[in-house]
Structures are given as structure tokens and as C-alpha cells.
Amino acid sequence: MFADVRLDTLNIDLEHVRSLVTERTKAICIVHYAGVAADPFAFAKFCEESSIRLIEDNAHGLGATFANKRLGTFGAMSTLSFHETKNISCGEGGALVLNDPSLVEPAEILREKGTNRARFLRGQVDKYTWVANGSSWTMSDLLAAVLTAQLEHQSDIEQTRLAIWSRYFESLLDWATANEIRLPHIPEHARHPGHMFYLRMPSQMARDHFIEHMRSHGVVTVFHYQALNQSPAALRFDADPAACPNSSIAAQTIVRLPMYSTLTPNQQERVIEAALKFKI
Ligand SMILES: *Cc1c(COP(=O)(O)O)cnc(C)c1O
């Protein structure tokens, strides 16, 4: 089942989730969109009361907090991505963070091609064998070395990105207000890691015009995330394509500005100047 997002943060809407939960619901997966917390205390409380597991997709939120508690530590498990588009990257890869000790062994088996090799390496069994489903999900040493170097610079990367984020926000605020363009909303207590800077245009047409306008000034801007409940795969599982109107609006109106830690102040100035020339 797919739940809709809220229009302020574009994070999953707890009220909609409540209306979808049944006695067959096993887990709720929340995404901290743009690394901005998706109301994690409220979701954790709801899941605990309903005996449902909370999973956090924290691909955008490594380093982020809510009320000083790290995103990715509210649920039974959370996932991280080290894809090339993420704050900390080794090209491809990710991590599963487990907060429930009973999940560690099943996860080890999944990672080791369905075998109990991890137990064997700890000397807990005298040979290892195939015990359950799994795949080959260990990270190679070479990628792990790249990742380690990135993690050692996590705080510099985050500071640089946050400085870029703030500069966009401050430079574009008046222009956005005058043109009915919405800038990201950061709720109180949420601290994000500067993962992305996105604008929400008043319509899909305005969004498409903006992308074209920026391209004519030599700046590539992109939209992203189609509503999953309308995807071909979801429709095969009987998803209702009309169930998540806010997600559809977001899919039609979001545009992302260039955001990466090697973006220089001059380059960012060019992006801002080009954006300020755009009028609805
Ligand atoms: C990037 C991303 C993923 C996928 O990460 P991979 O490392 O490619 O598996 C999942 N969820 C969100 C929200 C993402 O942005």
C-alpha cells in the first residue's frame, strides 16, 4: 500500500498511513525526504502501539537529526545509500542499520548468499551451509576503501553542502515568494545534511519552462521521483493511481538545483543569477 505525502515537507503523511493500516500490516517504511525528518517520534509511537515494524529509508539523511536524535535510529531498521548521487558515496553500495538485535543474524544470512558463513567465521559452527534465501550483498574492499575516505570527510562534506543550501535559500527567497514558487520547508527540531535543494513550481508547465530557461543559461536542472502508486509495477499489485494526489503534485512540480560539494561560489552564483531571471 502506498501512502500519500504531506504538502509541507513532502514526507509521508501519518494521517493517511493510519487510514491504510490493517491487521495484516507488518511494516511501515518512511523516507526522510531531502534528509528532513519525517516526523519520526510520531511514527515510532504509532508503530509501537500497533505492533508494526518501522523501517526508515535514510538514503538522504545520513548525519541528519530530529531533536538531536539521528535519523535512522527511530525504527527497527534503516537503510543508507552510498550511490554516487548521495552525500557520502562510493559509486554504488549501501548499508542496513539494525536497531533490533534479533534481526542481525537473518541479515547476515541474507548478505552471505543465504548461508550461515558469518556464524562459521565466528567459530559458532564447524562448517557453513545454505540455510535460507539470500544474495551476494557484501561490499568489495576497494569500494569500502573509497567509502572510508568519504566518511572521514563527512563533516566537511556536510558543512559545504549546508553552506550551498543556505546560500540558495537566502538568495532565492524573495524571488520565490514573488513568483509563487515554494522553497523547502524545514520543521522545527529537524536538522538536515544539505542533501538537496529543490523548488516547487506552481504548475508542471512552469516547471518545464523553468528547466528550459535554465538550460538556455547553461545550467542543468532536473526533476525527479514519479509517484510510485502510478508506476507500472505498483499497478500490477492493484495500487490505486488516484490515491496519492499530493505525491502526484510533487512529481509534477519539483525541480532540483545543482548541489554537490565541489560546486564553487562562482558556479553557484551563475545558477542563482539564471534562476532570478525567470518569471512566472
Ligand atoms: C538513492 C535512493 C535509494 C536507493 O539507493 P541505492 O543505493 O541505489 O539502492 C533509495 N531510496 C531513496 C530515497 C534514495 O534516494
The ligand as an SDF file (V2000), in Angstrom:
LIG
                    3D

 15 15  0  0  0  0  0  0  0  0999 V2000
   19.0980    6.6400   -3.7530 C   0  0  0  0  0  0  0  0  0  0  0  0
   17.8880    6.2110   -3.0290 C   0  0  0  0  0  0  0  0  0  0  0  0
   17.6100    4.8680   -2.8110 C   0  0  0  0  0  0  0  0  0  0  0  0
   18.3980    3.7560   -3.4440 C   0  0  0  0  0  0  0  0  0  0  0  0
   19.6860    3.6690   -3.0710 O   0  0  0  0  0  0  0  0  0  0  0  0
   20.6400    2.5880   -3.7840 P   0  0  0  0  0  0  0  0  0  0  0  0
   21.9270    2.7550   -3.1080 O   0  0  0  0  0  0  0  0  0  0  0  0
   20.6630    2.9350   -5.2400 O   0  0  0  0  0  0  0  0  0  0  0  0
   19.9920    1.2670   -3.5400 O   0  0  0  0  0  0  0  0  0  0  0  0
   16.5120    4.5210   -2.0410 C   0  0  0  0  0  0  0  0  0  0  0  0
   15.7080    5.4690   -1.5220 N   0  0  0  0  0  0  0  0  0  0  0  0
   15.9300    6.7780   -1.7170 C   0  0  0  0  0  0  0  0  0  0  0  0
   15.0070    7.7720   -1.1040 C   0  0  0  0  0  0  0  0  0  0  0  0
   17.0040    7.1920   -2.4970 C   0  0  0  0  0  0  0  0  0  0  0  0
   17.2030    8.4910   -2.7350 O   0  0  0  0  0  0  0  0  0  0  0  0
  1  2  1  0
  2  3  1  0
  2 14  2  0
  3  4  1  0
  3 10  2  0
  4  5  1  0
  5  6  1  0
  6  7  2  0
  6  8  1  0
  6  9  1  0
 10 11  1  0
 11 12  2  0
 12 13  1  0
 12 14  1  0
 14 15  1  0
M  END
$$$$
